[in-house]
Amino acid sequence: MTHSLLSLFHQQTGGGRRARLCRTLRQAIVSGHLRHGQRLPSSRQLALDLALSRVTVEAAYAQLESEGYLQRHAGRGTFVLIDVVPPTPARLPQPAPAFSRRGQKVLATGGCQDPPFPHAFAAGSPELRAFPHGQWQRISHQVQRTLGSRAMGYGDPLGYAPLRQAVADYLALARGVRCSAEQIVILTSSQQALQLLATLFLDSGDSVWLEEPGYPGARNAFVAAGATCRAMPLDSEGAVPLEGSAKLVYLTPGHHYPSGTAMSLARRLQWLNWAQQQQSWLIEDDYNGEFHFDERPAPALQSLRVESRVICLGTFSKTLFPSLRLAWMVLPTALVAPLGRARSVMDGHSALLPQAVTAEFLQQGYFASHLRLMRQLYHSRRDRLLQELNTRLQPWLTPMPSAGGLQLAVTLNQGDEARLTQLAQESGLVLPRLSPLYSGSVRQSGWILGFAALTPGEITRACDTLAKLLARVLPSA
């Protein structure tokens, strides 16, 4: 506040210091920068800040109190008495900004906004009410005491060394990933990883292959880089290689997005051989590798061959909480230094304190315990949603097979997907659409129903609302 008053004060000309200070305060109040009830600095403090005598400030305060602008209370201070809402300035027509072709492609995606709180059936949201907040808080205090001011400086673009080691240890034990801590890069999100890879590898017109249907965030990152994206068909074993070659191939072999099916071992080996022959890079997004319910998850694609051309990535947004803003990437050794240099240019580094807390959370065993609890919780909630779908929504919706994850894809057997989605929103439901995940003209209508963040009662109530809506709009089903 004082800095703003100092600037206004020096803009005043004419008259004595008391008069200039009075004009300064009146202008700040009338313009709405000082509002009703706001406390002003003491006369002693304001005199020091403005290099005035305290007598001058006292006189100015007294003058404005007599005019009704201020009110002074002994022992409490000086407060603004009136509240002036400044007039809205007239808005002049602005010329349309001239964005680059790349910028136009980014804007054409429509953006991405996840709901800040769990909402039926928003997809991809983990259960935050069951998070071990007490353990996280204790570790946070411990880390702050241990690191002190060291946690407040700049960090390594590749990530905090203890967290890189903890992630490498976890991936080796849980997912069979072959890596050392030096191959781990800590990032803000998996989306940032995709954008970094697109920047490093892709020139305009380069070919990238993606699963169809598939994760739109990956397509957005590659299209924004000027790549030509081709859709790969899926069969019962996973993504089918196309004819020709590609600079990058994006895969979700452990848990296909959005159907939830896992790629077969034979198809995984086929992809590894293809990448070696074509000298292409496979991007393995292990976004839901920790949450398999009906069978033991297959090892990561990266784990099947030493020195493979696989870049593996994942995020803590689903396993811990989204606002943590931490993800990881496992790189072949030759890519570590170049990507670290690129990351230093684009983003610098991830915040050091959250990395340190996450490292301790993993090293002390809390992460593994939390995942075990969440698997059980999400398994029961997936089963509750399947029960509701099979008993009350079967005439209209058919669930896709899924062995895990935080959401369940369903196909819409009849009706207009866009219209029904809008009607559901008016009824308080969020139904992420399935058809936009296809890039071609042939698209499957349906929804991706998130269940992980919903209690069994919330799932039942949401399904009840959806069933009533579909019965009303599609009475002939």
C-alpha positions in Angstrom: 0.0 0.0 0.0 2.7 2.5 1.0 4.6 1.9 -2.2 1.5 2.9 -4.2 0.9 6.0 -2.1 4.5 7.0 -2.6 4.1 6.8 -6.3 0.9 8.8 -6.2 2.4 11.4 -3.8 5.3 12.1 -6.1 2.9 12.7 -9.0 1.2 15.5 -7.1 2.4 19.0 -7.9 1.6 22.4 -6.4 0.8 23.3 -2.8 2.5 22.3 0.4 3.3 18.8 1.5 0.1 18.4 3.6 -2.1 19.5 0.7 -0.3 17.0 -1.7 -0.7 14.2 0.8 -4.4 15.0 1.2 -4.8 14.9 -2.6 -3.0 11.6 -2.8 -5.2 10.0 -0.2 -8.4 11.4 -1.8 -7.4 10.2 -5.2 -6.6 6.7 -3.9 -10.0 6.5 -2.1 -12.0 7.9 -5.0 -10.3 5.6 -7.6 -11.2 2.6 -5.4 -7.6 1.6 -4.6 -8.4 2.3 -0.9 -11.7 0.8 0.2 -14.2 1.1 3.1 -12.8 -0.4 6.3 -9.2 -0.6 5.0 -6.6 0.3 7.6 -4.0 3.0 6.7 -0.4 3.0 7.9 0.2 4.7 11.2 1.1 8.3 11.0 4.6 7.4 12.2 5.1 4.7 9.6 3.6 6.8 6.7 5.9 9.7 7.6 8.9 7.5 7.5 7.9 5.9 4.1 7.1 9.3 2.5 10.0 11.2 4.1 7.5 13.6 5.7 7.2 14.9 9.3 4.8 13.1 11.5 3.1 16.4 12.1 2.3 16.7 8.4 0.8 13.2 8.2 -1.3 13.8 11.4 -2.6 17.1 9.9 -3.5 15.4 6.6 -5.3 12.5 8.4 -7.2 15.1 10.5 -8.2 17.1 7.4 -9.6 14.0 5.6 -11.4 12.8 8.8 -13.2 16.2 8.9 -14.1 15.8 5.2 -15.6 12.3 5.9 -13.0 10.3 4.1 -11.4 8.7 7.1 -12.3 7.6 10.6 -9.7 7.4 13.4 -10.0 5.2 16.5 -7.7 5.6 19.4 -5.5 2.6 19.9 -6.8 0.9 16.7 -5.7 3.1 13.9 -7.0 5.1 10.9 -9.6 3.5 8.5 -11.2 4.5 5.2 -14.8 5.5 6.0 -16.3 5.7 2.5 -16.5 3.1 -0.3 -16.3 4.5 -3.8 -16.9 2.1 -6.7 -14.8 3.5 -9.6 -16.7 3.9 -12.9 -16.1 1.2 -15.4 -13.9 2.6 -18.2 -15.4 2.6 -21.6 -14.1 -0.4 -23.6 -12.7 0.6 -26.9 -12.8 -2.0 -29.7 -9.6 -4.0 -29.8 -8.0 -5.4 -32.9 -8.0 -9.2 -33.1 -4.6 -10.5 -32.0 -2.5 -12.0 -34.8 -1.5 -15.4 -33.4 1.0 -17.7 -35.0 -0.1 -20.8 -36.8 1.2 -22.9 -33.9 -0.7 -20.6 -31.4 -3.9 -21.0 -33.5 -3.5 -24.8 -33.3 -3.1 -24.7 -29.5 -6.2 -22.5 -29.2 -8.2 -24.8 -31.5 -7.9 -27.6 -29.0 -10.4 -25.8 -26.8 -8.1 -26.0 -23.7 -8.4 -28.4 -20.8 -10.0 -27.6 -17.4 -10.4 -30.3 -14.8 -12.9 -29.7 -12.1 -11.3 -28.5 -8.8 -13.5 -30.8 -6.7 -14.8 -34.3 -7.2 -17.9 -34.3 -9.3 -19.9 -37.1 -10.8 -18.7 -38.3 -13.3 -15.6 -36.2 -13.9 -12.8 -38.5 -15.2 -9.4 -38.9 -13.8 -9.9 -37.5 -10.3 -8.4 -39.5 -7.5 -10.0 -39.8 -4.0 -8.5 -37.0 -2.0 -10.6 -37.4 1.2 -8.8 -40.7 1.9 -5.3 -39.2 1.5 -3.1 -39.5 4.6 -3.0 -35.8 5.3 -1.5 -36.2 8.8 1.5 -38.2 7.5 2.1 -35.7 4.7 1.9 -32.8 7.1 4.4 -34.4 9.5 6.8 -35.1 6.7 6.5 -31.6 5.4 7.4 -30.1 8.7 10.3 -32.6 9.0 11.7 -31.7 5.6 11.4 -28.0 6.2 13.3 -28.3 9.5 16.0 -30.4 7.8 16.5 -28.4 4.6 15.7 -24.9 5.9 16.7 -22.3 3.4 18.2 -24.9 1.0 14.6 -25.8 -0.1 14.0 -22.2 -1.2 16.6 -21.9 -3.9 16.8 -22.9 -7.5 16.8 -26.7 -8.3 18.2 -29.1 -10.7 16.3 -29.1 -14.1 16.4 -32.9 -13.9 14.9 -33.0 -10.5 15.7 -33.4 -6.8 18.3 -36.2 -6.5 16.7 -38.1 -3.6 13.3 -38.1 -5.4 14.9 -39.3 -8.6 16.4 -42.2 -6.6 13.1 -43.0 -4.8 11.2 -43.0 -8.1 13.9 -45.3 -9.7 13.6 -47.7 -6.8 9.9 -47.8 -6.9 9.6 -48.3 -10.7 12.1 -51.1 -10.5 10.2 -53.0 -7.8 6.6 -52.2 -8.9 6.8 -51.9 -12.6 10.0 -53.8 -13.6 11.4 -50.6 -15.2 15.2 -50.9 -16.0 16.7 -47.6 -14.9 19.0 -45.8 -12.6 18.3 -42.6 -10.8 20.3 -40.7 -13.4 17.7 -41.7 -16.0 14.8 -40.2 -14.1 13.6 -36.6 -14.9 11.1 -34.9 -12.5 8.7 -32.6 -14.3 5.6 -30.7 -13.5 3.2 -32.9 -15.4 3.1 -35.7 -18.0 1.7 -33.0 -20.4 4.9 -31.0 -19.9 6.9 -34.2 -20.8 5.0 -34.6 -24.0 5.6 -30.9 -24.9 9.3 -31.2 -24.2 9.6 -34.3 -26.3 7.6 -32.7 -29.2 10.0 -29.7 -29.0 13.1 -31.8 -29.1 12.1 -34.4 -31.7 9.6 -32.9 -34.1 9.9 -30.6 -37.1 6.9 -29.4 -39.0 5.4 -32.2 -41.0 7.1 -35.0 -39.1 4.9 -38.1 -38.6 3.6 -39.1 -35.2 1.4 -42.2 -34.6 -1.3 -42.3 -31.9 -3.9 -44.8 -30.7 -7.4 -44.4 -32.0 -9.3 -43.5 -29.8 -6.6 -41.9 -27.6 -5.5 -39.3 -25.1 -6.2 -35.8 -26.6 -3.4 -34.2 -24.6 -0.8 -36.1 -26.5 -2.4 -35.2 -29.8 -2.6 -31.5 -28.8 1.1 -31.5 -27.9 2.2 -33.0 -31.2 -0.2 -31.0 -33.4 1.0 -27.8 -31.7 4.6 -28.7 -32.7 3.5 -29.0 -36.3 3.5 -32.8 -36.6 1.3 -34.8 -38.9 -0.6 -37.2 -36.6 -1.9 -40.6 -37.8 -4.4 -42.7 -36.0 -3.5 -46.4 -35.3 -6.3 -48.9 -35.1 -6.8 -51.1 -32.0 -7.5 -54.8 -31.8 -7.8 -57.2 -28.9 -4.0 -57.1 -28.4 -3.5 -53.3 -28.5 -2.4 -50.7 -31.0 -1.6 -52.0 -34.5 1.5 -50.6 -36.3 0.8 -48.7 -39.5 2.6 -48.9 -42.8 5.6 -46.6 -43.1 7.6 -44.9 -40.3 7.1 -42.3 -37.6 9.4 -40.1 -35.6 7.4 -40.8 -32.4 4.7 -43.3 -31.4 2.5 -42.6 -28.4 1.2 -45.7 -26.6 -0.7 -46.5 -23.4 0.1 -50.3 -23.3 -0.5 -51.0 -19.6 -3.9 -49.5 -19.6 -5.2 -48.1 -22.9 -6.8 -44.7 -22.7 -9.8 -44.7 -22.7 -10.9 -48.3 -23.0 -8.7 -49.7 -20.2 -7.5 -52.8 -22.1 -3.9 -54.0 -21.8 -1.5 -54.6 -24.7 -0.5 -58.3 -25.1 3.1 -59.4 -24.7 3.4 -60.4 -28.3 2.3 -57.0 -29.5 4.7 -55.3 -27.0 7.6 -57.3 -28.5 6.4 -56.4 -32.0 6.5 -52.7 -31.1 10.0 -53.0 -29.6 11.3 -54.7 -32.8 9.6 -52.1 -35.0 11.1 -49.2 -33.1 14.6 -50.7 -33.3 14.2 -51.3 -37.0 12.8 -47.8 -37.8 15.0 -46.0 -35.3 11.8 -44.4 -33.9 11.0 -43.6 -30.3 8.1 -45.1 -28.4 6.5 -43.0 -25.7 5.0 -45.2 -23.0 2.5 -43.3 -20.9 2.1 -45.4 -17.7 -0.7 -43.1 -16.5 -2.6 -45.8 -14.6 0.0 -48.5 -14.1 -0.5 -48.6 -10.3 -4.3 -49.3 -10.4 -5.1 -52.8 -11.7 -7.8 -54.7 -10.0 -8.6 -58.0 -11.7 -5.2 -59.3 -12.6 -1.5 -58.5 -12.0 -0.4 -55.7 -14.2 2.0 -56.5 -17.0 5.5 -55.2 -16.7 6.2 -51.8 -18.3 7.0 -51.9 -22.0 10.4 -50.3 -21.2 11.3 -53.3 -19.0 11.2 -55.9 -21.7 14.5 -55.1 -23.4 17.8 -53.5 -22.4 18.6 -50.3 -24.2 15.2 -50.1 -25.8 14.0 -47.1 -27.7 11.2 -46.4 -25.1 10.6 -43.2 -23.1 8.4 -44.0 -20.1 6.4 -41.4 -18.3 3.9 -41.1 -15.4 2.5 -38.7 -12.9 1.8 -38.3 -9.2 -1.4 -36.4 -9.9 -3.4 -39.7 -9.9 -1.5 -41.6 -7.2 -1.1 -38.7 -4.7 -2.9 -35.5 -5.6 -3.2 -33.2 -8.7 -2.0 -29.9 -7.1 1.3 -31.5 -6.2 2.3 -30.9 -9.9 4.9 -33.6 -10.1 5.5 -36.2 -12.8 8.4 -38.4 -13.9 10.0 -39.6 -17.1 12.5 -42.4 -17.6 14.9 -41.7 -20.5 17.5 -43.7 -22.3 20.9 -42.4 -21.1 21.6 -40.5 -24.4 18.6 -38.3 -23.9 19.1 -37.2 -20.3 21.5 -34.3 -20.8 19.7 -32.8 -23.9 16.3 -33.0 -22.2 17.7 -31.4 -19.0 19.1 -28.6 -21.1 15.8 -28.1 -22.9 13.8 -28.2 -19.6 16.2 -25.5 -18.2 15.3 -23.2 -21.1 11.5 -23.8 -21.1 10.7 -24.1 -17.4 13.8 -24.1 -15.2 12.9 -26.8 -12.6 10.1 -28.1 -10.4 9.6 -26.6 -7.0 12.1 -28.1 -4.6 10.1 -28.4 -1.4 7.3 -30.6 -2.8 9.9 -32.8 -4.4 11.7 -33.3 -1.1 8.4 -34.1 0.7 7.4 -36.6 -2.0 10.9 -38.2 -1.8 10.4 -38.8 2.0 6.9 -40.0 1.5 8.2 -42.7 -0.9 11.3 -43.6 1.1 9.4 -44.0 4.4 6.9 -46.5 2.8 3.8 -44.3 3.0 3.4 -44.2 -0.8 3.2 -48.0 -1.1 0.7 -48.2 1.8 -1.4 -45.4 0.2 -1.5 -47.2 -3.2 -2.6 -50.5 -1.5 -5.5 -48.7 0.1 -6.4 -46.9 -3.0 -6.4 -50.1 -5.1 -8.9 -51.7 -2.7 -11.0 -48.5 -2.6 -11.1 -48.0 -6.4 -11.7 -51.7 -7.0 -14.9 -51.6 -4.9 -16.0 -48.4 -6.5 -15.4 -49.7 -10.0 -17.5 -52.8 -9.1 -20.3 -50.6 -7.7 -20.4 -48.6 -10.9 -20.4 -51.8 -13.0 -23.3 -53.1 -10.9 -25.3 -49.9 -11.5 -24.5 -50.0 -15.2 -25.5 -53.6 -15.6 -28.7 -53.4 -13.6 -30.1 -49.9 -14.3 -28.4 -48.4 -17.3 -27.9 -51.5 -19.6 -30.6 -50.5 -22.1 -28.7 -47.4 -23.0 -25.0 -47.9 -22.0 -22.5 -50.7 -22.5 -19.3 -50.7 -20.4 -16.0 -51.4 -22.1 -13.9 -54.0 -20.5 -11.5 -52.5 -18.0 -9.1 -54.1 -15.5 -8.4 -50.9 -13.5 -7.9 -47.2 -13.6 -9.9 -44.2 -12.2 -12.6 -44.1 -14.9 -14.7 -46.5 -17.0 -15.6 -45.9 -20.6 -19.1 -46.7 -21.8 -20.6 -46.7 -25.3 -23.9 -45.0 -25.9 -26.3 -47.4 -27.7 -28.7 -44.7 -28.9 -29.3 -41.0 -28.7 -27.3 -37.9 -29.5 -24.1 -37.8 -27.3 -23.8 -34.0 -27.4 -27.4 -33.3 -26.5 -27.5 -35.9 -23.7 -24.2 -34.5 -22.3 -25.8 -31.0 -22.2 -28.9 -32.3 -20.5 -26.9 -34.2 -18.0 -24.9 -31.1 -17.2 -28.2 -29.2 -16.5 -29.0 -32.1 -14.1 -25.7 -31.7 -12.2 -23.7 -34.4 -13.9 -20.3 -34.1 -15.7 -20.1 -36.7 -18.6 -16.8 -36.5 -20.4 -17.6 -37.4 -24.0 -16.0 -40.4 -25.8 -16.4 -39.3 -29.5 -13.9 -36.4 -29.3 -11.1 -39.0 -28.6 -11.4 -40.1 -32.2 -9.7 -38.1 -34.9 -11.4 -39.7 -38.0 -14.9 -39.5 -39.3 -16.0 -42.8 -37.7 -16.5 -42.1 -34.0 -18.0 -44.1 -31.2 -20.5 -42.2 -29.0 -20.3 -42.7 -25.3 -18.8 -41.3 -22.1 -15.8 -41.8 -19.8 -17.3 -42.1 -16.3 -14.9 -41.3 -13.4 -15.6 -43.2 -10.3 -12.5 -43.1 -8.1 -13.3 -39.9 -6.3 -17.0 -40.9 -5.6 -18.2 -42.8 -2.6 -20.6 -45.8 -3.3 -23.5 -43.6 -2.3 -22.5 -40.9 -4.6 -22.1 -43.4 -7.5 -25.6 -44.7 -6.8 -27.2 -41.3 -6.7 -25.4 -40.1 -9.9 -26.5 -43.3 -11.7 -30.0 -42.7 -10.5 -30.0 -39.2 -12.0 -28.5 -40.5 -15.2 -31.0 -43.3 -15.5 -34.0 -41.0 -15.0 -32.6 -38.6 -17.6 -32.1 -41.3 -20.2 -35.5 -42.9 -19.5 -37.1 -39.5 -20.0 -35.3 -38.6 -23.2 -35.1 -42.1 -24.7 -38.4 -43.6 -23.5 -38.4 -46.3 -26.3 -35.2 -48.0 -25.1 
